[in-house]
Amino acid sequence: MPIYTPPLRDMQFVLHEVFKVTDEFKAMPAHAEVDADTINAVLEEAGKFAAGVAFPLNISGDTEGCKLDTATHEVTPPKGFKEAYRQYVEGGWPALSCDPEFGGQGLPHTVNQCLYEMLNSANQAWTMYPGLSHGAYEALVAHGTDEQKKTYLPKLVSGEWTGTMCLTEPHCGTDLGMLRTKAEPQGDGTYKITGNKIFISAGEHDFTENIVHLVLARLPDAPKGSKGISLFVVPKFHVKADGSLGERNPIFCTGLEHKMGIHGNATAQIAIDGATGTLVGEPHKGLAAMFVMMNAARLGVGNQSLGLTEVAFQNALAYAKDRIQMRSLSGKKAPDKEADPIIVHPDVRKMLLTAKAYAEGARALQVFCTLLLDKAHGHPDEKVRKDSDELVALLTPIVKAFVTDNGHVATNACMQVFGGHGFIKEWGMEQFVRDNRINMIYEGTNTIQSLDLLGRKVLGNNGATLKKFGKLVGQLVQEEGVNEKMAEFINPIAYLGDQMTKFTTEIGFRGFQNPDEVGAAAVDYLRVAGHLVFGYLFARMAQVALREIAAGNTDPFYVAKLQTARFYFAKLFPETATLMRTARAGSKVLMDTDAALA
Amino acid sequence: MPIYTPPLRDMQFVLHEVFKVTDEFKAMPAHAEVDADTINAVLEEAGKFAAGVAFPLNISGDTEGCKLDTATHEVTPPKGFKEAYRQYVEGGWPALSCDPEFGGQGLPHTVNQCLYEMLNSANQAWTMYPGLSHGAYEALVAHGTDEQKKTYLPKLVSGEWTGTMCLTEPHCGTDLGMLRTKAEPQGDGTYKITGNKIFISAGEHDFTENIVHLVLARLPDAPKGSKGISLFVVPKFHVKADGSLGERNPIFCTGLEHKMGIHGNATAQIAIDGATGTLVGEPHKGLAAMFVMMNAARLGVGNQSLGLTEVAFQNALAYAKDRIQMRSLSGKKAPDKEADPIIVHPDVRKMLLTAKAYAEGARALQVFCTLLLDKAHGHPDEKVRKDSDELVALLTPIVKAFVTDNGHVATNACMQVFGGHGFIKEWGMEQFVRDNRINMIYEGTNTIQSLDLLGRKVLGNNGATLKKFGKLVGQLVQEEGVNEKMAEFINPIAYLGDQMTKFTTEIGFRGFQNPDEVGAAAVDYLRVAGHLVFGYLFARMAQVALREIAAGNTDPFYVAKLQTARFYFAKLFPETATLMRTARAGSKVLMDTDAALA
């Protein structure tokens, strides 16, 4: 059976030693009182829930899946899921980073980030139920009417109800401009909504009495395309003025998808058969309102892969120490045993360290981003808010695509460490691979993320935001440029930063003449950017580790951090050598292929 | 529902235009009469069986899986599998490349290779039943006694019985030296065999009346380790002198594995409870005898991934032409439609072309290797036989690891083309990914392949065999070095060949001082070697295409081939830039990591 230990030490290192989050929180009125002890205590409890309650249901949830009663349209998730949700609510976890105005505990996003990393390690399929709910909460906070906020937010915050995002239709996923679900005004401020949705995660279940669906639909006078989409809240049960539940709204689960992974989550086909809803935000501005959820969701998807990378690593490491097979090439390492543990083999170490480096890089990146979110929401200085918002917007597609692609590499590497046993369900490794696979697809495929990064976030403002990130890299280079011990970490990022700047200008020119040049380079460009960001973060982590060691700290944690950083720069970061080359190869070899793709 | 069209045109191109196989066959007495029309007719019929009989059972076989009756130890594979096997036997397919002495049709391995590519595209799980059987046939032809040959071979050739390979035990897979199954001589020339085996593919089923298990076990006087292993044939039912079946031999299926993929194949746990067997080959020389099967099986595993890459490509291509979503970045391409087909997007093309290039490169490599096998077995000139044997030995780990890793990349890319629908079972794409995943593991993990290549096949004879392959590259470079049109295909392989030669010498020196240097470089080295081989083959294919076009041939097939080759050199081959760098990074960053991997 798989194991999972919450990585509290590394979280504390990232939070307190690298980013010194409580110093940052002091500047934010809402979080000025949050101290390190509180954060650590919360995360310890969160870890207990993740490891003790959600994790034991991971394999059984995968095996059992969800069941739909086609007569009642009710869905039963796997055994134990409902009870785990009850305990989650009882622990107050849904409220952790919510606004106290609606019953929330008001802790920073940064803390919620770490809670969710652990939940994702423990059970991605289960975690998506509260996760989607939190997305609905954020959209309603940002765009709901006072009435909607009063009706829905306290229940979403307490976890009494859950929420969903109903976007995709059978003929449109990426291209929401094509969506057909209709909303007709009823003259009383409500709308009658009709259409068919698919791929609705956590779309139906028996955890709660009510489910708050956020639905994209078109008003009768809507312009064509993506500028004619509005957002509606459509509850499963109507809510009476006193807050009690009224009649069933005709928004029904009509089918569940059979999927490669995340079997424990109900991925629902939803028929909306004249259901009554109310408008969220302005007419025809639904996509913008939905993007509040989408951006949070994209960071959340990266976090799912971080969770899976971490748990896959832990299991592969334990197996590699335990499993004996063959002898080390450089002489017996366990002469008392029939063979050496497989961790003596260089390539086994490479697979393990790949996962470890990708987990630790992603953890630093996720905390970096959510700290920026906290600043964007709660910093008193407008410039800090704006800068933080822009930087997190730049990093969001990198988090979503780079971390999930890395998760694919890492979970597959960890599965490979198990040899044939990795292919067997009972060991749990192949499930991490299958569950991770959706992360590269949903909330905008990784190709879409790359176009968002290069086309919109970088070239869209002539590289202005990218330069802001470049400044951070430049500062570190300047700060540590004369420190010989830091050279191995600083030189590669200084070189790559330079290369990227040149290439960004080049691709800007090329794209101006032929936009397909942007599309041809974008995926490679995003991975290069990802390595620049990871390189920067590993350099910062190495900086802290070197300082601690220089100051006489003998905690082997710091030695381990340096070893992982060295591995990262030696074996993973050099991928950029190829990526720069293939990004430069241009669009012609892709587009002049009509005969090959006939 | 997925589609599959046998790629007969490309097979014919590789067989007849690139390798001119019938010219080669003319030199071999056993195959001198085999002409192109015969080969093409056989492959057309084979394609009909694959597409029409095996392929429709692929998704249902995955969904249904195999069932074990624990009382009788009998296994029922998915519905339709037995009937498909009956048709396969009726068509005479098991006998295709078998020796006429035992009832075979005596066609070259090269033809059998193409049959199996198509079967693997159609249904890898089903194909493993006849595939394992063919492996048992080859081991008995090479090492069986006359009595064993007489008893078993005609039945394996006709397909009346099937065979298995029983190697792995719970505590040993890679390290067969640790195996514990015992064989006690009974004084009558038979042995009593006792032990437990796992991961036995096609280990039990209801297709045939008898199953011929080849079992590795230790004799009482066996030396420790891998030099004390003997091979035995242990039939499910004893065979009487008249060829009829006698009593049940106590070799039982006691469990079936729950796996990530190839659900239609019965992966059996086998308890051998004092079963009677006879020795194959010499005592304690079982591993060598088994390697006859293993080497064939390793080429066969590459072929499985070739099959999956091809079928995944065909489906992704059809979907990319059909699915409309978003507009081309460079202006509407289907103005009459609500959106453009997604094939207009550069990165969708990149994913499709990745699969196409990996399929076509693998097809050329597999035919190249099986033609070498035919020469090694049947060429009258001893030097040709020896050279061919050595070259195929060098290429075997490359086929096994490079082609299966490429299959992983390709099937995942094709699944990604489908967006969210790729994650849904009914589309069939995620099954290709899951089925392919085992190919990177079994018959020796891809790490083991890399050690076999670099440690044994390259450094083991001071690069002598590698030089033979280098000569082929050198010949092509010399032949086409002045042809400007070939420069784009020739220059990269000339450069890489040079780099590899230098690096091989370098790693030889380093490995001499520290063997872990070999282990640290091996996986990257194998992928570089794989690209050198693919580059060579794409250059040869481009050479043929350019000649045909120059001669006025207007078949768009040749244009397509050039486009695919150009894509390969521009977007896939440059991976070697990174691989050379990471291979050179050495073992220290992997081995000095005890703190990180504590």
HADDOCK unambig.tbl for C-alpha pairs under 7 A between the chains (distance, minus, plus):
assign (segid A and resid 172 and name CA) (segid B and resid 325 and name CA) 6.89 0.50 0.50
assign (segid A and resid 174 and name CA) (segid B and resid 325 and name CA) 6.91 0.50 0.50
assign (segid A and resid 175 and name CA) (segid B and resid 325 and name CA) 5.49 0.50 0.50
assign (segid A and resid 175 and name CA) (segid B and resid 326 and name CA) 5.45 0.50 0.50
assign (segid A and resid 257 and name CA) (segid B and resid 424 and name CA) 6.66 0.50 0.50
assign (segid A and resid 258 and name CA) (segid B and resid 424 and name CA) 5.71 0.50 0.50
assign (segid A and resid 258 and name CA) (segid B and resid 425 and name CA) 5.67 0.50 0.50
assign (segid A and resid 259 and name CA) (segid B and resid 423 and name CA) 5.61 0.50 0.50
assign (segid A and resid 259 and name CA) (segid B and resid 424 and name CA) 4.54 0.50 0.50
assign (segid A and resid 259 and name CA) (segid B and resid 425 and name CA) 5.46 0.50 0.50
assign (segid A and resid 260 and name CA) (segid B and resid 423 and name CA) 5.49 0.50 0.50
assign (segid A and resid 260 and name CA) (segid B and resid 424 and name CA) 6.36 0.50 0.50
assign (segid A and resid 260 and name CA) (segid B and resid 425 and name CA) 6.44 0.50 0.50
assign (segid A and resid 260 and name CA) (segid B and resid 430 and name CA) 6.26 0.50 0.50
assign (segid A and resid 325 and name CA) (segid B and resid 172 and name CA) 6.84 0.50 0.50
assign (segid A and resid 325 and name CA) (segid B and resid 174 and name CA) 6.89 0.50 0.50
assign (segid A and resid 325 and name CA) (segid B and resid 175 and name CA) 5.47 0.50 0.50
assign (segid A and resid 326 and name CA) (segid B and resid 175 and name CA) 5.42 0.50 0.50
assign (segid A and resid 329 and name CA) (segid B and resid 515 and name CA) 5.57 0.50 0.50
assign (segid A and resid 329 and name CA) (segid B and resid 516 and name CA) 5.91 0.50 0.50
assign (segid A and resid 330 and name CA) (segid B and resid 514 and name CA) 6.68 0.50 0.50
assign (segid A and resid 330 and name CA) (segid B and resid 515 and name CA) 5.44 0.50 0.50
assign (segid A and resid 330 and name CA) (segid B and resid 516 and name CA) 5.98 0.50 0.50
assign (segid A and resid 346 and name CA) (segid B and resid 516 and name CA) 6.54 0.50 0.50
assign (segid A and resid 346 and name CA) (segid B and resid 519 and name CA) 5.54 0.50 0.50
assign (segid A and resid 346 and name CA) (segid B and resid 520 and name CA) 5.07 0.50 0.50
assign (segid A and resid 346 and name CA) (segid B and resid 587 and name CA) 6.89 0.50 0.50
assign (segid A and resid 346 and name CA) (segid B and resid 590 and name CA) 6.03 0.50 0.50
assign (segid A and resid 346 and name CA) (segid B and resid 591 and name CA) 6.52 0.50 0.50
assign (segid A and resid 347 and name CA) (segid B and resid 447 and name CA) 6.99 0.50 0.50
assign (segid A and resid 347 and name CA) (segid B and resid 519 and name CA) 6.47 0.50 0.50
assign (segid A and resid 347 and name CA) (segid B and resid 520 and name CA) 5.94 0.50 0.50
assign (segid A and resid 349 and name CA) (segid B and resid 590 and name CA) 6.03 0.50 0.50
assign (segid A and resid 350 and name CA) (segid B and resid 590 and name CA) 6.16 0.50 0.50
assign (segid A and resid 419 and name CA) (segid B and resid 441 and name CA) 5.87 0.50 0.50
assign (segid A and resid 419 and name CA) (segid B and resid 445 and name CA) 6.72 0.50 0.50
assign (segid A and resid 420 and name CA) (segid B and resid 441 and name CA) 6.12 0.50 0.50
assign (segid A and resid 420 and name CA) (segid B and resid 442 and name CA) 6.51 0.50 0.50
assign (segid A and resid 423 and name CA) (segid B and resid 259 and name CA) 5.62 0.50 0.50
assign (segid A and resid 423 and name CA) (segid B and resid 260 and name CA) 5.50 0.50 0.50
assign (segid A and resid 423 and name CA) (segid B and resid 438 and name CA) 6.73 0.50 0.50
assign (segid A and resid 424 and name CA) (segid B and resid 257 and name CA) 6.65 0.50 0.50
assign (segid A and resid 424 and name CA) (segid B and resid 258 and name CA) 5.73 0.50 0.50
assign (segid A and resid 424 and name CA) (segid B and resid 259 and name CA) 4.55 0.50 0.50
assign (segid A and resid 424 and name CA) (segid B and resid 260 and name CA) 6.36 0.50 0.50
assign (segid A and resid 425 and name CA) (segid B and resid 258 and name CA) 5.67 0.50 0.50
assign (segid A and resid 425 and name CA) (segid B and resid 259 and name CA) 5.48 0.50 0.50
assign (segid A and resid 425 and name CA) (segid B and resid 260 and name CA) 6.44 0.50 0.50
assign (segid A and resid 430 and name CA) (segid B and resid 260 and name CA) 6.26 0.50 0.50
assign (segid A and resid 438 and name CA) (segid B and resid 423 and name CA) 6.72 0.50 0.50
assign (segid A and resid 441 and name CA) (segid B and resid 419 and name CA) 5.87 0.50 0.50
assign (segid A and resid 441 and name CA) (segid B and resid 420 and name CA) 6.13 0.50 0.50
assign (segid A and resid 442 and name CA) (segid B and resid 420 and name CA) 6.52 0.50 0.50
assign (segid A and resid 445 and name CA) (segid B and resid 419 and name CA) 6.71 0.50 0.50
assign (segid A and resid 447 and name CA) (segid B and resid 347 and name CA) 7.00 0.50 0.50
assign (segid A and resid 514 and name CA) (segid B and resid 330 and name CA) 6.68 0.50 0.50
assign (segid A and resid 515 and name CA) (segid B and resid 329 and name CA) 5.60 0.50 0.50
assign (segid A and resid 515 and name CA) (segid B and resid 330 and name CA) 5.45 0.50 0.50
assign (segid A and resid 516 and name CA) (segid B and resid 329 and name CA) 5.93 0.50 0.50
assign (segid A and resid 516 and name CA) (segid B and resid 330 and name CA) 5.98 0.50 0.50
assign (segid A and resid 516 and name CA) (segid B and resid 346 and name CA) 6.55 0.50 0.50
assign (segid A and resid 519 and name CA) (segid B and resid 346 and name CA) 5.54 0.50 0.50
assign (segid A and resid 519 and name CA) (segid B and resid 347 and name CA) 6.47 0.50 0.50
assign (segid A and resid 520 and name CA) (segid B and resid 346 and name CA) 5.06 0.50 0.50
assign (segid A and resid 520 and name CA) (segid B and resid 347 and name CA) 5.93 0.50 0.50
assign (segid A and resid 556 and name CA) (segid B and resid 595 and name CA) 6.24 0.50 0.50
assign (segid A and resid 559 and name CA) (segid B and resid 595 and name CA) 6.38 0.50 0.50
assign (segid A and resid 560 and name CA) (segid B and resid 595 and name CA) 4.65 0.50 0.50
assign (segid A and resid 560 and name CA) (segid B and resid 596 and name CA) 3.96 0.50 0.50
assign (segid A and resid 561 and name CA) (segid B and resid 596 and name CA) 6.72 0.50 0.50
assign (segid A and resid 563 and name CA) (segid B and resid 593 and name CA) 5.74 0.50 0.50
assign (segid A and resid 563 and name CA) (segid B and resid 596 and name CA) 6.22 0.50 0.50
assign (segid A and resid 564 and name CA) (segid B and resid 596 and name CA) 6.32 0.50 0.50
assign (segid A and resid 566 and name CA) (segid B and resid 589 and name CA) 6.47 0.50 0.50
assign (segid A and resid 567 and name CA) (segid B and resid 589 and name CA) 5.30 0.50 0.50
assign (segid A and resid 567 and name CA) (segid B and resid 590 and name CA) 6.76 0.50 0.50
assign (segid A and resid 570 and name CA) (segid B and resid 582 and name CA) 6.62 0.50 0.50
assign (segid A and resid 570 and name CA) (segid B and resid 585 and name CA) 6.06 0.50 0.50
assign (segid A and resid 571 and name CA) (segid B and resid 582 and name CA) 5.35 0.50 0.50
assign (segid A and resid 574 and name CA) (segid B and resid 578 and name CA) 5.73 0.50 0.50
assign (segid A and resid 574 and name CA) (segid B and resid 582 and name CA) 6.97 0.50 0.50
assign (segid A and resid 575 and name CA) (segid B and resid 578 and name CA) 5.35 0.50 0.50
assign (segid A and resid 577 and name CA) (segid B and resid 577 and name CA) 6.26 0.50 0.50
assign (segid A and resid 577 and name CA) (segid B and resid 578 and name CA) 5.58 0.50 0.50
assign (segid A and resid 578 and name CA) (segid B and resid 574 and name CA) 5.73 0.50 0.50
assign (segid A and resid 578 and name CA) (segid B and resid 575 and name CA) 5.34 0.50 0.50
assign (segid A and resid 578 and name CA) (segid B and resid 577 and name CA) 5.57 0.50 0.50
assign (segid A and resid 578 and name CA) (segid B and resid 578 and name CA) 5.52 0.50 0.50
assign (segid A and resid 582 and name CA) (segid B and resid 570 and name CA) 6.61 0.50 0.50
assign (segid A and resid 582 and name CA) (segid B and resid 571 and name CA) 5.35 0.50 0.50
assign (segid A and resid 582 and name CA) (segid B and resid 574 and name CA) 6.97 0.50 0.50
assign (segid A and resid 585 and name CA) (segid B and resid 570 and name CA) 6.07 0.50 0.50
assign (segid A and resid 587 and name CA) (segid B and resid 346 and name CA) 6.90 0.50 0.50
assign (segid A and resid 589 and name CA) (segid B and resid 566 and name CA) 6.48 0.50 0.50
assign (segid A and resid 589 and name CA) (segid B and resid 567 and name CA) 5.30 0.50 0.50
assign (segid A and resid 590 and name CA) (segid B and resid 346 and name CA) 6.04 0.50 0.50
assign (segid A and resid 590 and name CA) (segid B and resid 349 and name CA) 6.06 0.50 0.50
assign (segid A and resid 590 and name CA) (segid B and resid 350 and name CA) 6.17 0.50 0.50
assign (segid A and resid 590 and name CA) (segid B and resid 567 and name CA) 6.76 0.50 0.50
assign (segid A and resid 591 and name CA) (segid B and resid 346 and name CA) 6.52 0.50 0.50
assign (segid A and resid 593 and name CA) (segid B and resid 563 and name CA) 5.76 0.50 0.50
assign (segid A and resid 595 and name CA) (segid B and resid 556 and name CA) 6.25 0.50 0.50
assign (segid A and resid 595 and name CA) (segid B and resid 559 and name CA) 6.37 0.50 0.50
assign (segid A and resid 595 and name CA) (segid B and resid 560 and name CA) 4.65 0.50 0.50
assign (segid A and resid 596 and name CA) (segid B and resid 560 and name CA) 3.98 0.50 0.50
assign (segid A and resid 596 and name CA) (segid B and resid 561 and name CA) 6.74 0.50 0.50
assign (segid A and resid 596 and name CA) (segid B and resid 563 and name CA) 6.22 0.50 0.50
assign (segid A and resid 596 and name CA) (segid B and resid 564 and name CA) 6.31 0.50 0.50
